[in-house]
Amino acid sequence: MDIEALLHPTDTRPAAKALVEAAMTAGYAPSIHNSRPWRWRVTGTTLDLHLVRGRILHASDPDGRLATLSCGAALHHARVAMAAHGWEITVTRMLQGADRDLLARLHVHHGAPADPAAAALLSMIPLRHTDRRAVAGTRVGPEALVAITAAVEAQGTRLHVLRSDQVLDLAAAADRALLSAAADPAWEAELTYWTGLAPPNTAGIPAAAIAGRNLGQRGDPPVTVRHDTAAVFVMLHGSADEPLNWLRAGEALSAGWLTAGGQGVSVLPHSAPIETIATRQAMRAMIAGDGHPYLLLRLGIADPADAGAPRIPTDQIIERY
Ligand SMILES: Cc1cc2nc3c(=O)[nH]c(=O)nc-3n(C[C@H](O)[C@H](O)[C@H](O)COP(=O)(O)O)c2cc1C
């Protein structure tokens, strides 16, 4: 679908066109089980981001934490596109008194000089993907880790690098949690649904992307320390455990992931440990109770040959008004 088809026929404003382009760029964002739980609404020079409750994974993500985090990643992708194309915008998150599923509103003010740092991130968006293969060999260097941490923290979320003893503890706790979750038929059915969508479906995770890799199947440890000998595990965390924090964590995830791509570093989120209270508490203890954990990430040295997941068609995620 082209941009003109998504614009109101009488709307020739470049700002409106830029917003539609930004929403299309956001379609590349990572999301839990590739569920794409967002919908964009373009009204003149305003772009609204809505959470789609029907796409929340109700068994494994009953609070919508990971769905909101996914929407945050889409929001950051849209912000990057606007900045890279030279538009000054304001972003209002969790609008007071508005529909609770209206997560953010982007409003264009005027043209501005294109932001070269945003342009560099924009060029990474189509290249970014989830790399589930084992990490061995070279370890992520300190410079890359500093750059990724700075990108995350610039979005108001903190990043903690796990010590090796913490990785082992978390692997054990997460393995126990996953085994009990996998005993729940609703949890198992949800995972089977999202990983079993065959082409021409454009949501869900294609079998080819997960063959031989760990996605939290029964009996697989979600943190694969035995294979990931050179991996660095990091945790996104912040001051509170509310939808606004999850949205900001998603923006930080996108910023950190795109920055990682530029540094030749691959990223694999591990959501299983955040899905159960016991492992969330174990993660919280690792940051000495300093705030709340949002997501565990595995960092490794990237292989540019790995392919990503398919995308939902644009007309299913953007509405014009
Ligand atoms: C909040 C969140 C949690 C995720 N958790 C996992 C996970 O536990 N295991 C996994 O293999 N991928 C996980 N992913 C990656 C998604 O499966 C991936 O983004 C989606 O399938 C689209 O593929 P792509 O990232 O290659 O574009 C997660 C992504 C997000 C945004």
PDBQT file of the ligand as one rigid body, heavy atoms in Angstrom, charges set to zero:
ROOT
HETATM    1  C1  LIG A 401       8.860  -7.378  24.387  1.00  0.00    +0.000 C 
HETATM    2  C2  LIG A 401       9.444  -8.452  23.489  1.00  0.00    +0.000 A 
HETATM    3  C3  LIG A 401       9.693  -9.717  24.001  1.00  0.00    +0.000 A 
HETATM    4  C4  LIG A 401      10.247 -10.713  23.180  1.00  0.00    +0.000 A 
HETATM    5  N1  LIG A 401      10.536 -11.948  23.714  1.00  0.00    +0.000 NA
HETATM    6  C5  LIG A 401      11.134 -12.895  22.953  1.00  0.00    +0.000 A 
HETATM    7  C6  LIG A 401      11.502 -14.163  23.517  1.00  0.00    +0.000 A 
HETATM    8  O1  LIG A 401      11.303 -14.428  24.693  1.00  0.00    +0.000 OA
HETATM    9  N2  LIG A 401      12.110 -15.064  22.705  1.00  0.00    +0.000 N 
HETATM   10  C7  LIG A 401      12.368 -14.793  21.384  1.00  0.00    +0.000 A 
HETATM   11  O2  LIG A 401      12.926 -15.647  20.703  1.00  0.00    +0.000 OA
HETATM   12  N3  LIG A 401      12.026 -13.605  20.817  1.00  0.00    +0.000 NA
HETATM   13  C8  LIG A 401      11.430 -12.646  21.578  1.00  0.00    +0.000 A 
HETATM   14  N4  LIG A 401      11.115 -11.431  21.032  1.00  0.00    +0.000 N 
HETATM   15  C9  LIG A 401      11.432 -11.147  19.628  1.00  0.00    +0.000 C 
HETATM   16  C10 LIG A 401      10.180 -11.262  18.749  1.00  0.00    +0.000 C 
HETATM   17  O3  LIG A 401       9.803 -12.619  18.615  1.00  0.00    +0.000 OA
HETATM   18  C11 LIG A 401      10.496 -10.622  17.388  1.00  0.00    +0.000 C 
HETATM   19  O4  LIG A 401      10.682  -9.237  17.584  1.00  0.00    +0.000 OA
HETATM   20  C12 LIG A 401       9.387 -10.823  16.362  1.00  0.00    +0.000 C 
HETATM   21  O5  LIG A 401       9.223 -12.193  16.074  1.00  0.00    +0.000 OA
HETATM   22  C13 LIG A 401       9.701 -10.076  15.053  1.00  0.00    +0.000 C 
HETATM   23  O6  LIG A 401      10.911 -10.538  14.509  1.00  0.00    +0.000 OA
HETATM   24  P1  LIG A 401      12.143  -9.557  14.258  1.00  0.00    +0.000 P 
HETATM   25  O7  LIG A 401      12.568  -8.992  15.604  1.00  0.00    +0.000 OA
HETATM   26  O8  LIG A 401      13.199 -10.444  13.648  1.00  0.00    +0.000 OA
HETATM   27  O9  LIG A 401      11.686  -8.446  13.366  1.00  0.00    +0.000 OA
HETATM   28  C14 LIG A 401      10.549 -10.424  21.822  1.00  0.00    +0.000 A 
HETATM   29  C15 LIG A 401      10.291  -9.135  21.315  1.00  0.00    +0.000 A 
HETATM   30  C16 LIG A 401       9.758  -8.156  22.136  1.00  0.00    +0.000 A 
HETATM   31  C17 LIG A 401       9.511  -6.768  21.584  1.00  0.00    +0.000 C 
ENDROOT
TORSDOF 0
